[in-house]
Amino acid sequence: MATDFMTTALTPDLEKIRQEIEGYARGYGLDFFETIFEMVDYDQINSLAAYGGFPVRYPHWRFGMDYDQLSKGYTWGLQKIYEMVINTDPAYAYLMKSNNTVDQKTVMAHVYGHVDFFKNNYWFSKTNRKQLDAMANHAVRIRGYMDRYGHDVVETFIDRCLALEGLVDPFLPFQNQKKREPEASAEEEIPQARDPGRLKIQRQYMDAFINPPEFLAEQKRKMEEATKKSKRVPAEPMKDVLAFLLEFAPLEQWEHEVLSIIRDESYYFAPQWQTKIMNEGWASYWHSKIMTQKALRDSEVIDFADHHAGTMAVQPGKVNPYKVGIELFRDIEDRWDRGKFGKDYDQCDDMVLKAKWDKKIGLGRKKIFEVRKVCNDITFIDEYLTEEFVERFKLFTYAFNRRTNQYEISDRDFKKVKEKMLFQLANRGQPFIYVMDGNYQNKGELLLWHKHQGLDLDARWSKETMRCLAEVWRRPVNVETEVDNQKKLLTYQNGEFSERFV
């Protein structure tokens, strides 16, 4: 895998184009961090893509595997990366040296859309804007551990952590952290009249003989120990499994640091998968707007249309985030320009009147900026996807017909289509897993709960994940799930996997 990231600055001609595109973007009201463009060749951009857009990451075979896949895809003409931009302040974007001028214009406009989204979207507001430095620091620390404890030992532990990197709570950064209640003093904790363990008496004068202070103190101590033993940790189901492991797993210091690094990077990337449709749709909306209304020359129209159409291409049974995102933003803008929302519009039964509906209120541009600010993909689809939109773009439910060897429409029902899209977007389509007990059956075993939402756990992935969990927890791991409306307990212990209905 290539690791030489010597980049070059823009040529004078490209710098002039960049200033032109930046001016158009600001003229439309986009607000972005300073954006630094650098030129790279195809090998360098594949390396950057394998590293998640960062020039420096910790050493691991996964990055090499991703690079090899990207490199072969480029060599065989299966894919081409036109641009790459990372969420930092200032933002860094990389341009392919081999792109023609119209592609460079399009990419610059697209990048400014992305950086505006990074800066202003609520779901990116908790991310580290200096992540470039953080990634470099992570790489230095992990390389130091590899030098000290051995490359294979550290890489094997990273393998386990990466298998668990999705077990975080992407909404955690936006929650108010619960404060622990201050412990009551001994006098406040148990009033004299309500001491635990106090024996009932018939006569008040007998109390000193039946409930002496030494007896009450001993009873209180026993009850406090029993309470501590019976108290479950965590007190409530905990979705951030990695945070629980960091606090309670018997990790060595370097293992704790490595797991903390994996968790930190997982939270950094979380908003990107939470807003994939919106982010790509917003950037595509603006590169299309800037290019078609401002930046394109007559000689560049055909090339732009060809490449833009290729990006927006849709395959049956698959959701193209670029296409869905850009069209939904356009639909919102059109509806709010024409006043096609609210009680009067929703209650109108005249389809001809609804089709011609136009109150000319002109709120579309303001509305899409508002949506860009507050939504993620789930709220974007849930709030603004309409039945008319689904019909127009044929966003139906598809299934593969083995008889005809083709994808065919299996369901046109709007509610089912919307439900399926939201289901795929929720938690990246991965199962919802919660920590229930770190001392299951008082044996120090880990108990997790799979919140069943109509989709069973994949047996192969479950076993591998539980194996990695057990190796980090160093004790057996149990997962409570559901199969055919029956509770089932999965257990990984001593290298063996078992399951039973409970």
Secondary structure, DSSP 8 states (H G I E B T S, - for coil): -------B---HHHHHHHHHHHHHHHHTT-----EEEEEE-HHHHHHHHHTTT-S-----HHHHHHHHHHHHHHHTTS----EEEES-SSEEEEEETT--HHHHHHHHHHHHHHHHHHHH-GGGTTS-TTHHHHHHHHHHHHHHHHHHH-HHHHHHHHHHHHHTTT-S-TTGGGS----------HHHHS-GGG-TT----SSGGGHHHHS-HHHHHHHHHHHHHHHHHH--SSSS-BS-HHHHHHHHS---HHHHHHHHHHHHHHHHHHHHHHSHHHHHHHHHHHHHHHIIIII--GGGHHHHHHHHHHHT---TT---HHHHHHHHHHHHHHHHHHT--SHHHHT---HHHHHT-------HHHHHHHHHHH--HHHHHHHH--HHHHHHHT--EEEEETTTTEEEEEE--HHHHHHHHHHHHGGGG--EEEEEEEEETTTTEEEEEEE-SS----HHHHHHHHHHHHHHHSS-EEEEEEETTEEEEEEEETTEEEEEE-
